[in-house]
Amino acid sequence: MIKEEDFLKTEKWLSDAEIFTLLQGVSYIILAEPNFAEGASTTSHFTIFFNTQEEIPDDITQQILEKFAQEHTLYDIENFQHMLADVAFAANNQETPMPMVINHQAEHTPYEEGAGSVKNYIFAFNANFKEGFEKTLEGFSGWSYVRG
């Protein structure tokens, strides 16, 4: 279950119509957070939400991952997954709503029944940053919408 910090308390879950409006012009969303997995050998977890409902071919997937890793000086990438997934969006006290992958098999989910969602193609993986950057990331969680 996702730990919800007070400063990220969900005010409401967006409807399908609100999500449609929100994602107009968005190419992708990057979500970064500390890797909380027990015994993890990497410091960070990333989820990239591509604003597409189409599968991305494996050869293109690998090229995108390599380019992202190079641009952000990531190494030791592990547990890489890519798939179409249902994504909900939580409005909170931040400028933009937080994306969240919906796990339909989970016994308890933090999103409300009836909340809107959209299919997105996602990448999820763990990685380390260039040496020295790990201290900057301690306690950091955040997301960025990339338009274009």
N, C-alpha and C positions, 0 to 999 in steps of 0.2 A: 504494500500500500504506500502511496506517495505521502511523504510528510509535508503537511501544509504549514508553512511559517506564517506567523501573524501578519507580517508585512505583505504577504501574497495571498491574503484571504480572498477567496472567490466572492465577488459581489453578485454575479449572475453568470449563467451559461448562455452563450449566444444562440440564437435561433438559426435555422437554415438560411433565411433571408439575410440576416445580419452577417453571417459568414460569407455568403456570396458577395455582398458589398465590400466587406473587409478585404477579401482576397483579390479584388479587381486590381490589376497592375502589379501584383506580387509575383516574383519569379520563384522565390523560395524563402524559407524561414530557418534560421540556425538556432538551435537550443543547446546551450552548454551548461554543464553542471559537474560538480565533483563526482567521481566514481565511488559510490558508497558500497560496492560489492566487497564482501569480506575476503580478505587475502588478495585484493586486486593488485596487479603489477603495474597498472596505469593510473594516472591521477584524475583523468577527466572522462566524462561521457558526453557524446555528441549525438544529436538527432537533427537531421536535415529533412525538412518537409518541402518537397517539390510541389509546386502548384500545378500538378497534372494528375489525371486519373488514368494515365496509360503506363503500361509496363515500360521500364527502361532496359534495353538489351544488356546482357552481361558485359560485353566488351566496352560499351559506353559507360556502364556503371563503374568499371575499374578505372577508366580514364578520368571520370569525374572525381572519384575518391583520391586518386593520385594528385590531381591538380589542387584539390582542396587541401590535402596534406602538405604539399609544397608551399602553397600560398600562406598557410598558417603555421609553418614549421612544426608539423606534427610528426611523431615517430612512434614506433611500437604499436601500430594499429592492431587491435584484436577484437574478436567477437563481432566482426562486421556482418550486418544483416541488411537486406534490402527487400522491400515488399510494398504492396498496396495495403493501406490501413485506414480505418476510420479515425478521424481526428475531430475532437471537440475543441472549443475555444472558451476560456474562462476570462471574463472581464474582472479586473482587480484595480488596485491603485496605481498600476503602471500605465504608461502611455498607450501600449498596445496589448490586446488580449493574449494570454498565454496559450499556446497550442498544447494539446495533450492527446497522445495515442490512446484510443479506447481499447481495453482488453475485455472482450465480451465473455471470456471464460473465467475471469477473475470473480472470486466469491463476493468481494466488496469493491466497489469502484467509487471514486470521489465525485464523479459527475452525476448530475441528476437525470433521472429518467425523463425522456421528452426533450432533453437538450438537443440542439441541432448538431449535425456533424457532416463532414465531407470526406470523400475518399481522396487521399494524397499518396503519392509514391514517396516512401521515406527511406533514408539511410540511418542506421543506428550503429554506433561503434564506440569503443574505448580507445584512448590514445594518451600519449604524453606530449607536452609542449617542449620547445627548445629549452635547453638547460637554463635554469634561473627563473623561468616564467611560472613554474609551479607555485611559488610563494604568492605571486600576484593572484592566482586563481583560488587560493584557499578561501572557502566559504562563498565563492561566487556561484551564482546561478543566474542565467539570463537568456534572453532571446532577442534576435534581430530580424526584422523583415527586410528583405532585399527586393527592391523594385527594379523593373527594367525588362 
